[in-house]
Amino acid sequence: MNNKLNNSLSTYLSKNQDNTAKIQAWLVCEISSLLAVNPEEIDIREPLDSYGLDSAQTIIIASKAEKFLGCKLSLIHLWYYPTIQELSIRLSEELENSQSEIIQL
């Protein structure tokens, strides 16, 4: 029984990490495209505002993220989770746990 529980937990964590990695990769791609820089120049641990994104670019990313994730995204996420790493972890958790169309804090 304990082994079965460990396997289920391992599968859940792996799936969640896969979602996080996919979201991180997507965000890096979108941000590097908007800024016309190589994806390698984007550090997922740096605050998004350090890249000089303006409000219009932020709205574009949020709009595209909604399509990518298949649900509404609150712009407040970008303030509470200021790095790609933090944001993608939070969005992945929300996708795993959410039963609604709107991602809530």
N, CA, C and O atoms as CSV, one atom per row, in Angstrom:
chain,resi,resn,atom,element,x,y,z
A,1,MET,N,N,0.827,-1.194,0.000
A,1,MET,CA,C,0.000,0.000,0.000
A,1,MET,C,C,0.872,1.259,0.000
A,1,MET,O,O,0.620,2.180,-0.776
A,2,ASN,N,N,1.872,1.308,0.842
A,2,ASN,CA,C,2.768,2.449,0.917
A,2,ASN,C,C,3.496,2.670,-0.404
A,2,ASN,O,O,3.684,3.810,-0.827
A,3,ASN,N,N,3.905,1.586,-1.056
A,3,ASN,CA,C,4.578,1.675,-2.353
A,3,ASN,C,C,3.648,2.276,-3.408
A,3,ASN,O,O,4.077,3.067,-4.248
A,4,LYS,N,N,2.371,1.891,-3.354
A,4,LYS,CA,C,1.385,2.415,-4.301
A,4,LYS,C,C,1.206,3.924,-4.103
A,4,LYS,O,O,1.110,4.678,-5.072
A,5,LEU,N,N,1.162,4.345,-2.860
A,5,LEU,CA,C,1.038,5.771,-2.549
A,5,LEU,C,C,2.266,6.531,-3.049
A,5,LEU,O,O,2.132,7.605,-3.635
A,6,ASN,N,N,3.446,5.987,-2.823
A,6,ASN,CA,C,4.673,6.628,-3.292
A,6,ASN,C,C,4.695,6.743,-4.809
A,6,ASN,O,O,5.138,7.763,-5.338
A,7,ASN,N,N,4.226,5.721,-5.522
A,7,ASN,CA,C,4.171,5.765,-6.984
A,7,ASN,C,C,3.204,6.843,-7.463
A,7,ASN,O,O,3.496,7.563,-8.418
A,8,SER,N,N,2.058,6.955,-6.803
A,8,SER,CA,C,1.078,7.979,-7.173
A,8,SER,C,C,1.643,9.372,-6.941
A,8,SER,O,O,1.491,10.260,-7.780
A,9,LEU,N,N,2.290,9.559,-5.807
A,9,LEU,CA,C,2.888,10.850,-5.494
A,9,LEU,C,C,3.990,11.179,-6.490
A,9,LEU,O,O,4.100,12.318,-6.944
A,10,SER,N,N,4.793,10.203,-6.827
A,10,SER,CA,C,5.867,10.405,-7.800
A,10,SER,C,C,5.312,10.796,-9.163
A,10,SER,O,O,5.848,11.688,-9.820
A,11,THR,N,N,4.244,10.136,-9.590
A,11,THR,CA,C,3.604,10.451,-10.870
A,11,THR,C,C,3.049,11.875,-10.849
A,11,THR,O,O,3.209,12.620,-11.816
A,12,TYR,N,N,2.393,12.253,-9.741
A,12,TYR,CA,C,1.836,13.597,-9.623
A,12,TYR,C,C,2.935,14.649,-9.697
A,12,TYR,O,O,2.812,15.629,-10.431
A,13,LEU,N,N,4.009,14.446,-8.937
A,13,LEU,CA,C,5.103,15.418,-8.924
A,13,LEU,C,C,5.764,15.532,-10.284
A,13,LEU,O,O,6.105,16.630,-10.723
A,14,SER,N,N,5.945,14.410,-10.948
A,14,SER,CA,C,6.554,14.416,-12.270
A,14,SER,C,C,5.681,15.185,-13.256
A,14,SER,O,O,6.181,15.992,-14.040
A,15,LYS,N,N,4.387,14.932,-13.214
A,15,LYS,CA,C,3.446,15.616,-14.108
A,15,LYS,C,C,3.468,17.114,-13.848
A,15,LYS,O,O,3.490,17.913,-14.784
A,16,ASN,N,N,3.460,17.495,-12.569
A,16,ASN,CA,C,3.471,18.904,-12.198
A,16,ASN,C,C,4.766,19.565,-12.660
A,16,ASN,O,O,4.744,20.694,-13.152
A,17,GLN,N,N,5.903,18.867,-12.504
A,17,GLN,CA,C,7.185,19.412,-12.947
A,17,GLN,C,C,7.205,19.556,-14.462
A,17,GLN,O,O,7.766,20.518,-14.986
A,18,ASP,N,N,6.591,18.599,-15.179
A,18,ASP,CA,C,6.508,18.702,-16.634
A,18,ASP,C,C,5.728,19.947,-17.036
A,18,ASP,O,O,6.138,20.669,-17.944
A,19,ASN,N,N,4.599,20.204,-16.364
A,19,ASN,CA,C,3.805,21.397,-16.665
A,19,ASN,C,C,4.606,22.657,-16.381
A,19,ASN,O,O,4.570,23.610,-17.159
A,20,THR,N,N,5.325,22.663,-15.270
A,20,THR,CA,C,6.137,23.817,-14.916
A,20,THR,C,C,7.189,24.078,-15.988
A,20,THR,O,O,7.376,25.217,-16.416
A,21,ALA,N,N,7.866,23.033,-16.416
A,21,ALA,CA,C,8.906,23.172,-17.449
A,21,ALA,C,C,8.310,23.668,-18.762
A,21,ALA,O,O,8.913,24.498,-19.443
A,22,LYS,N,N,7.135,23.169,-19.120
A,22,LYS,CA,C,6.485,23.607,-20.360
A,22,LYS,C,C,6.099,25.084,-20.283
A,22,LYS,O,O,6.286,25.836,-21.239
A,23,ILE,N,N,5.563,25.483,-19.143
A,23,ILE,CA,C,5.167,26.878,-18.964
A,23,ILE,C,C,6.403,27.774,-18.972
A,23,ILE,O,O,6.390,28.841,-19.586
A,24,GLN,N,N,7.475,27.348,-18.293
A,24,GLN,CA,C,8.714,28.125,-18.293
A,24,GLN,C,C,9.251,28.297,-19.706
A,24,GLN,O,O,9.613,29.402,-20.109
A,25,ALA,N,N,9.300,27.206,-20.453
A,25,ALA,CA,C,9.823,27.259,-21.827
A,25,ALA,C,C,8.966,28.179,-22.685
A,25,ALA,O,O,9.491,28.956,-23.482
A,26,TRP,N,N,7.663,28.095,-22.525
A,26,TRP,CA,C,6.753,28.933,-23.307
A,26,TRP,C,C,6.971,30.411,-22.956
A,26,TRP,O,O,7.065,31.254,-23.848
A,27,LEU,N,N,7.051,30.719,-21.666
A,27,LEU,CA,C,7.265,32.104,-21.248
A,27,LEU,C,C,8.594,32.646,-21.771
A,27,LEU,O,O,8.656,33.779,-22.249
A,28,VAL,N,N,9.641,31.856,-21.684
A,28,VAL,CA,C,10.950,32.287,-22.193
A,28,VAL,C,C,10.851,32.586,-23.684
A,28,VAL,O,O,11.365,33.601,-24.153
A,29,CYS,N,N,10.200,31.714,-24.417
A,29,CYS,CA,C,10.039,31.890,-25.858
A,29,CYS,C,C,9.267,33.172,-26.175
A,29,CYS,O,O,9.683,33.959,-27.026
A,30,GLU,N,N,8.157,33.376,-25.496
A,30,GLU,CA,C,7.327,34.559,-25.742
A,30,GLU,C,C,8.052,35.852,-25.381
A,30,GLU,O,O,8.023,36.820,-26.141
A,31,ILE,N,N,8.695,35.864,-24.233
A,31,ILE,CA,C,9.382,37.078,-23.786
A,31,ILE,C,C,10.572,37.394,-24.687
A,31,ILE,O,O,10.789,38.547,-25.059
A,32,SER,N,N,11.336,36.366,-25.034
A,32,SER,CA,C,12.485,36.610,-25.912
A,32,SER,C,C,12.028,37.093,-27.283
A,32,SER,O,O,12.698,37.916,-27.907
A,33,SER,N,N,10.893,36.587,-27.756
A,33,SER,CA,C,10.350,37.031,-29.034
A,33,SER,C,C,9.909,38.492,-28.964
A,33,SER,O,O,10.216,39.276,-29.862
A,34,LEU,N,N,9.194,38.858,-27.909
A,34,LEU,CA,C,8.742,40.244,-27.748
A,34,LEU,C,C,9.906,41.217,-27.641
A,34,LEU,O,O,9.840,42.338,-28.146
A,35,LEU,N,N,10.969,40.779,-26.981
A,35,LEU,CA,C,12.118,41.661,-26.767
A,35,LEU,C,C,13.171,41.549,-27.858
A,35,LEU,O,O,14.165,42.275,-27.854
A,36,ALA,N,N,12.945,40.629,-28.793
A,36,ALA,CA,C,13.883,40.400,-29.899
A,36,ALA,C,C,15.291,40.063,-29.386
A,36,ALA,O,O,16.291,40.620,-29.838
A,37,VAL,N,N,15.331,39.125,-28.419
A,37,VAL,CA,C,16.604,38.628,-27.883
A,37,VAL,C,C,16.603,37.105,-27.974
A,37,VAL,O,O,15.557,36.486,-28.167
A,38,ASN,N,N,17.780,36.512,-27.834
A,38,ASN,CA,C,17.877,35.055,-27.830
A,38,ASN,C,C,17.280,34.504,-26.540
A,38,ASN,O,O,17.467,35.096,-25.478
A,39,PRO,N,N,16.568,33.385,-26.611
A,39,PRO,CA,C,16.002,32.776,-25.399
A,39,PRO,C,C,17.058,32.520,-24.318
A,39,PRO,O,O,16.747,32.563,-23.128
A,40,GLU,N,N,18.297,32.257,-24.727
A,40,GLU,CA,C,19.368,32.002,-23.759
A,40,GLU,C,C,19.673,33.227,-22.894
A,40,GLU,O,O,20.277,33.103,-21.828
A,41,GLU,N,N,19.257,34.402,-23.352
A,41,GLU,CA,C,19.497,35.634,-22.606
A,41,GLU,C,C,18.472,35.863,-21.496
A,41,GLU,O,O,18.624,36.772,-20.680
A,42,ILE,N,N,17.434,35.035,-21.470
A,42,ILE,CA,C,16.377,35.167,-20.472
A,42,ILE,C,C,16.690,34.243,-19.303
A,42,ILE,O,O,16.808,33.029,-19.472
A,43,ASP,N,N,16.824,34.831,-18.110
A,43,ASP,CA,C,17.079,34.071,-16.889
A,43,ASP,C,C,15.762,33.933,-16.139
A,43,ASP,O,O,15.153,34.933,-15.759
A,44,ILE,N,N,15.322,32.700,-15.928
A,44,ILE,CA,C,14.014,32.473,-15.297
A,44,ILE,C,C,13.979,32.919,-13.838
A,44,ILE,O,O,12.903,32.991,-13.244
A,45,ARG,N,N,15.133,33.219,-13.253
A,45,ARG,CA,C,15.188,33.651,-11.859
A,45,ARG,C,C,15.244,35.177,-11.718
A,45,ARG,O,O,15.188,35.699,-10.604
A,46,GLU,N,N,15.352,35.882,-12.827
A,46,GLU,CA,C,15.383,37.350,-12.802
A,46,GLU,C,C,13.952,37.903,-12.821
A,46,GLU,O,O,13.083,37.339,-13.486
A,47,PRO,N,N,13.706,38.991,-12.103
A,47,PRO,CA,C,12.370,39.606,-12.156
A,47,PRO,C,C,12.012,40.013,-13.588
A,47,PRO,O,O,12.858,40.511,-14.331
A,48,LEU,N,N,10.774,39.799,-13.956
A,48,LEU,CA,C,10.324,40.146,-15.301
A,48,LEU,C,C,10.526,41.628,-15.593
A,48,LEU,O,O,10.845,42.002,-16.722
A,49,ASP,N,N,10.340,42.475,-14.577
A,49,ASP,CA,C,10.500,43.909,-14.831
A,49,ASP,C,C,11.945,44.294,-15.134
A,49,ASP,O,O,12.200,45.391,-15.631
A,50,SER,N,N,12.885,43.410,-14.842
A,50,SER,CA,C,14.281,43.708,-15.181
A,50,SER,C,C,14.528,43.648,-16.686
A,50,SER,O,O,15.565,44.104,-17.167
A,51,TYR,N,N,13.579,43.086,-17.423
A,51,TYR,CA,C,13.716,43.005,-18.879
A,51,TYR,C,C,13.087,44.205,-19.584
A,51,TYR,O,O,13.128,44.301,-20.810
A,52,GLY,N,N,12.512,45.110,-18.814
A,52,GLY,CA,C,11.964,46.326,-19.390
A,52,GLY,C,C,10.656,46.137,-20.142
A,52,GLY,O,O,10.338,46.912,-21.044
A,53,LEU,N,N,9.899,45.112,-19.776
A,53,LEU,CA,C,8.594,44.914,-20.416
A,53,LEU,C,C,7.667,46.063,-20.045
A,53,LEU,O,O,7.542,46.421,-18.874
A,54,ASP,N,N,7.017,46.640,-21.059
A,54,ASP,CA,C,6.056,47.689,-20.764
A,54,ASP,C,C,4.676,47.067,-20.545
A,54,ASP,O,O,4.502,45.858,-20.694
A,55,SER,N,N,3.703,47.901,-20.194
A,55,SER,CA,C,2.379,47.381,-19.870
A,55,SER,C,C,1.718,46.720,-21.076
A,55,SER,O,O,1.022,45.718,-20.914
A,56,ALA,N,N,1.917,47.251,-22.269
A,56,ALA,CA,C,1.331,46.650,-23.467
A,56,ALA,C,C,1.915,45.257,-23.710
A,56,ALA,O,O,1.188,44.329,-24.065
A,57,GLN,N,N,3.226,45.114,-23.517
A,57,GLN,CA,C,3.858,43.803,-23.707
A,57,GLN,C,C,3.382,42.807,-22.652
A,57,GLN,O,O,3.210,41.623,-22.940
A,58,THR,N,N,3.170,43.291,-21.440
A,58,THR,CA,C,2.678,42.442,-20.365
A,58,THR,C,C,1.274,41.936,-20.688
A,58,THR,O,O,0.964,40.768,-20.453
A,59,ILE,N,N,0.444,42.795,-21.216
A,59,ILE,CA,C,-0.923,42.397,-21.588
A,59,ILE,C,C,-0.885,41.392,-22.734
A,59,ILE,O,O,-1.673,40.447,-22.755
A,60,ILE,N,N,0.022,41.587,-23.684
A,60,ILE,CA,C,0.169,40.639,-24.795
A,60,ILE,C,C,0.555,39.263,-24.263
A,60,ILE,O,O,-0.017,38.252,-24.673
A,61,ILE,N,N,1.519,39.224,-23.354
A,61,ILE,CA,C,1.942,37.943,-22.780
A,61,ILE,C,C,0.790,37.287,-22.025
A,61,ILE,O,O,0.553,36.088,-22.169
A,62,ALA,N,N,0.077,38.071,-21.222
A,62,ALA,CA,C,-1.055,37.521,-20.460
A,62,ALA,C,C,-2.129,36.975,-21.399
A,62,ALA,O,O,-2.687,35.907,-21.148
A,63,SER,N,N,-2.419,37.697,-22.474
A,63,SER,CA,C,-3.425,37.250,-23.434
A,63,SER,C,C,-3.006,35.949,-24.113
A,63,SER,O,O,-3.811,35.028,-24.257
A,64,LYS,N,N,-1.753,35.881,-24.524
A,64,LYS,CA,C,-1.251,34.663,-25.154
A,64,LYS,C,C,-1.208,33.507,-24.153
A,64,LYS,O,O,-1.458,32.356,-24.512
A,65,ALA,N,N,-0.888,33.823,-22.893
A,65,ALA,CA,C,-0.848,32.793,-21.850
A,65,ALA,C,C,-2.230,32.191,-21.626
A,65,ALA,O,O,-2.359,30.990,-21.391
A,66,GLU,N,N,-3.260,33.028,-21.700
A,66,GLU,CA,C,-4.621,32.525,-21.553
A,66,GLU,C,C,-4.939,31.495,-22.639
A,66,GLU,O,O,-5.543,30.457,-22.367
A,67,LYS,N,N,-4.532,31.789,-23.848
A,67,LYS,CA,C,-4.753,30.847,-24.947
A,67,LYS,C,C,-3.920,29.587,-24.759
A,67,LYS,O,O,-4.408,28.481,-24.987
A,68,PHE,N,N,-2.677,29.746,-24.349
A,68,PHE,CA,C,-1.771,28.617,-24.140
A,68,PHE,C,C,-2.263,27.716,-23.007
A,68,PHE,O,O,-2.233,26.491,-23.123
A,69,LEU,N,N,-2.717,28.332,-21.911
A,69,LEU,CA,C,-3.144,27.570,-20.741
A,69,LEU,C,C,-4.600,27.117,-20.830
A,69,LEU,O,O,-5.007,26.170,-20.156
A,70,GLY,N,N,-5.376,27.799,-21.666
A,70,GLY,CA,C,-6.781,27.436,-21.809
A,70,GLY,C,C,-7.667,27.965,-20.703
A,70,GLY,O,O,-8.738,27.413,-20.451
A,71,CYS,N,N,-7.242,29.019,-20.042
A,71,CYS,CA,C,-8.050,29.612,-18.982
A,71,CYS,C,C,-7.657,31.073,-18.799
A,71,CYS,O,O,-6.621,31.517,-19.294
A,72,LYS,N,N,-8.500,31.813,-18.078
A,72,LYS,CA,C,-8.215,33.220,-17.833
A,72,LYS,C,C,-7.060,33.347,-16.851
A,72,LYS,O,O,-6.906,32.539,-15.935
A,73,LEU,N,N,-6.253,34.378,-17.064
A,73,LEU,CA,C,-5.101,34.638,-16.217
A,73,LEU,C,C,-5.211,36.041,-15.652
A,73,LEU,O,O,-5.356,37.009,-16.398
A,74,SER,N,N,-5.142,36.151,-14.348
A,74,SER,CA,C,-5.168,37.455,-13.705
A,74,SER,C,C,-3.803,38.114,-13.839
A,74,SER,O,O,-2.779,37.486,-13.572
A,75,LEU,N,N,-3.786,39.380,-14.254
A,75,LEU,CA,C,-2.524,40.114,-14.377
A,75,LEU,C,C,-1.818,40.259,-13.031
A,75,LEU,O,O,-0.611,40.495,-12.980
A,76,ILE,N,N,-2.567,40.118,-11.952
A,76,ILE,CA,C,-1.973,40.243,-10.622
A,76,ILE,C,C,-0.932,39.147,-10.382
A,76,ILE,O,O,-0.031,39.313,-9.559
A,77,HIS,N,N,-1.056,38.028,-11.102
A,77,HIS,CA,C,-0.055,36.958,-10.982
A,77,HIS,C,C,1.347,37.475,-11.315
A,77,HIS,O,O,2.334,37.054,-10.712
A,78,LEU,N,N,1.419,38.380,-12.270
A,78,LEU,CA,C,2.719,38.902,-12.683
A,78,LEU,C,C,3.362,39.760,-11.594
A,78,LEU,O,O,4.579,39.948,-11.583
A,79,TRP,N,N,2.541,40.279,-10.681
A,79,TRP,CA,C,3.084,41.066,-9.579
A,79,TRP,C,C,3.470,40.190,-8.396
A,79,TRP,O,O,4.510,40.399,-7.772
A,80,TYR,N,N,2.620,39.200,-8.089
A,80,TYR,CA,C,2.888,38.330,-6.949
A,80,TYR,C,C,3.965,37.280,-7.238
A,80,TYR,O,O,4.625,36.792,-6.322
A,81,TYR,N,N,4.132,36.947,-8.485
A,81,TYR,CA,C,5.123,35.950,-8.905
A,81,TYR,C,C,5.989,36.598,-9.979
A,81,TYR,O,O,5.781,36.359,-11.169
A,82,PRO,N,N,6.965,37.421,-9.570
A,82,PRO,CA,C,7.668,38.309,-10.495
A,82,PRO,C,C,8.722,37.672,-11.400
A,82,PRO,O,O,9.249,38.340,-12.290
A,83,THR,N,N,9.038,36.399,-11.192
A,83,THR,CA,C,10.017,35.756,-12.066
A,83,THR,C,C,9.328,34.674,-12.889
A,83,THR,O,O,8.257,34.191,-12.521
A,84,ILE,N,N,9.935,34.308,-13.978
A,84,ILE,CA,C,9.388,33.222,-14.801
A,84,ILE,C,C,9.310,31.945,-13.977
A,84,ILE,O,O,8.338,31.195,-14.071
A,85,GLN,N,N,10.325,31.704,-13.177
A,85,GLN,CA,C,10.360,30.495,-12.357
A,85,GLN,C,C,9.193,30.469,-11.373
A,85,GLN,O,O,8.480,29.469,-11.293
A,86,GLU,N,N,8.989,31.547,-10.627
A,86,GLU,CA,C,7.897,31.600,-9.654
A,86,GLU,C,C,6.531,31.552,-10.330
A,86,GLU,O,O,5.629,30.846,-9.879
A,87,LEU,N,N,6.390,32.298,-11.395
A,87,LEU,CA,C,5.120,32.350,-12.108
A,87,LEU,C,C,4.754,30.992,-12.699
A,87,LEU,O,O,3.607,30.558,-12.591
A,88,SER,N,N,5.703,30.328,-13.313
A,88,SER,CA,C,5.401,29.041,-13.940
A,88,SER,C,C,5.074,27.974,-12.904
A,88,SER,O,O,4.221,27.120,-13.149
A,89,ILE,N,N,5.737,28.007,-11.750
A,89,ILE,CA,C,5.407,27.058,-10.675
A,89,ILE,C,C,3.975,27.301,-10.206
A,89,ILE,O,O,3.196,26.359,-10.057
A,90,ARG,N,N,3.636,28.558,-9.977
A,90,ARG,CA,C,2.288,28.898,-9.500
A,90,ARG,C,C,1.219,28.528,-10.531
A,90,ARG,O,O,0.185,27.961,-10.177
A,91,LEU,N,N,1.463,28.844,-11.789
A,91,LEU,CA,C,0.484,28.518,-12.829
A,91,LEU,C,C,0.317,27.008,-12.975
A,91,LEU,O,O,-0.791,26.522,-13.200
A,92,SER,N,N,1.398,26.281,-12.850
A,92,SER,CA,C,1.334,24.827,-12.921
A,92,SER,C,C,0.503,24.274,-11.768
A,92,SER,O,O,-0.330,23.389,-11.966
A,93,GLU,N,N,0.729,24.794,-10.568
A,93,GLU,CA,C,-0.061,24.372,-9.406
A,93,GLU,C,C,-1.531,24.682,-9.615
A,93,GLU,O,O,-2.398,23.860,-9.320
A,94,GLU,N,N,-1.808,25.882,-10.128
A,94,GLU,CA,C,-3.196,26.276,-10.365
A,94,GLU,C,C,-3.858,25.381,-11.405
A,94,GLU,O,O,-5.018,24.999,-11.250
A,95,LEU,N,N,-3.132,25.047,-12.455
A,95,LEU,CA,C,-3.692,24.162,-13.478
A,95,LEU,C,C,-4.021,22.792,-12.905
A,95,LEU,O,O,-5.036,22.191,-13.258
A,96,GLU,N,N,-3.170,22.308,-12.033
A,96,GLU,CA,C,-3.390,20.995,-11.424
A,96,GLU,C,C,-4.571,21.003,-10.465
A,96,GLU,O,O,-5.299,20.015,-10.360
A,97,ASN,N,N,-4.761,22.114,-9.767
A,97,ASN,CA,C,-5.757,22.167,-8.693
A,97,ASN,C,C,-7.069,22.831,-9.073
A,97,ASN,O,O,-8.070,22.665,-8.376
A,98,SER,N,N,-7.079,23.576,-10.160
A,98,SER,CA,C,-8.245,24.386,-10.501
A,98,SER,C,C,-9.322,23.585,-11.211
A,98,SER,O,O,-9.051,22.777,-12.099
A,99,GLN,N,N,-10.534,23.834,-10.795
A,99,GLN,CA,C,-11.696,23.250,-11.461
A,99,GLN,C,C,-12.482,24.323,-12.202
A,99,GLN,O,O,-13.460,24.028,-12.889
A,100,SER,N,N,-12.037,25.596,-12.052
A,100,SER,CA,C,-12.756,26.701,-12.672
A,100,SER,C,C,-12.012,27.210,-13.885
A,100,SER,O,O,-10.887,26.790,-14.153
A,101,GLU,N,N,-12.644,28.122,-14.628
A,101,GLU,CA,C,-12.012,28.716,-15.803
A,101,GLU,C,C,-11.048,29.820,-15.420
A,101,GLU,O,O,-10.136,30.127,-16.187
A,102,ILE,N,N,-11.223,30.430,-14.247
A,102,ILE,CA,C,-10.398,31.565,-13.850
A,102,ILE,C,C,-9.388,31.096,-12.820
A,102,ILE,O,O,-9.754,30.485,-11.817
A,103,ILE,N,N,-8.125,31.380,-13.066
A,103,ILE,CA,C,-7.081,31.062,-12.102
A,103,ILE,C,C,-7.146,32.104,-10.998
A,103,ILE,O,O,-7.059,33.304,-11.259
A,104,GLN,N,N,-7.296,31.646,-9.781
A,104,GLN,CA,C,-7.402,32.535,-8.630
A,104,GLN,C,C,-6.138,32.457,-7.793
A,104,GLN,O,O,-5.392,31.480,-7.872
A,105,LEU,N,N,-5.896,33.492,-6.987
A,105,LEU,CA,C,-4.781,33.457,-6.029
A,105,LEU,C,C,-5.199,32.666,-4.824
A,105,LEU,O,O,-4.416,32.506,-3.888
